[in-house]
Amino acid sequence: MSDGIGWIAREEIAWAGYCITLARGLEPWELVTRLARDTTPASLGECTGYDLNTQLVDREKALHRSDSIAVRYGAVGDLAFAVADGYWPGEMNTGPLLAGSKGGAHVFRLYHESQNPKLPPPEFTYFHDGDYMCGFDMHMHTWSHEITGSRPDLVSAALQAGGVPDEDRQDAAHAKSLAVVEELFRLTLPKQLVLHGKLPAALIRGQESA
């Protein structure tokens, strides 16, 4: 049975929230390479989330800088996934996803800066074949009802049917939004493996020496 993605709203994945990229039509390492843009990813071996965070902290102390972004990555079913750690808030923009979806790939981003003092809502975005298909704020009632992208119709009816625009409780709106996109796009992420298991990891930003 699939773990789905609803659990990510209830668990602490990274210190600042979560930045998760899922892709259909890409192998895991190819997804990592596309997220790194014009930088070559550096392998960090297999590690738990705790181990990866410790590596990043030790590296930052040695280099006297705090700019590292890394991902733990893998595959589940026909989906590749990458879960960010380090200084990703405000830095993992959607430009690489637009380019990364070229060649027919379907790329999905789940993003939430939970420690941002401006309290932005969680976001969902979907890219396919070099086009921004659709995206929305998961707290629609208290933030924005707009569904952006070239194909808002892909999610609009399901969001209405799921009661997302009218849900004023942020936790409930978050959960309902995740349930909608999980069903529409067949999204899943292996809970125990991401939270407690070892996955291959790679540094995708901040490789420069001090």
Disulfide bonds with the S-S distance in Angstrom:
none
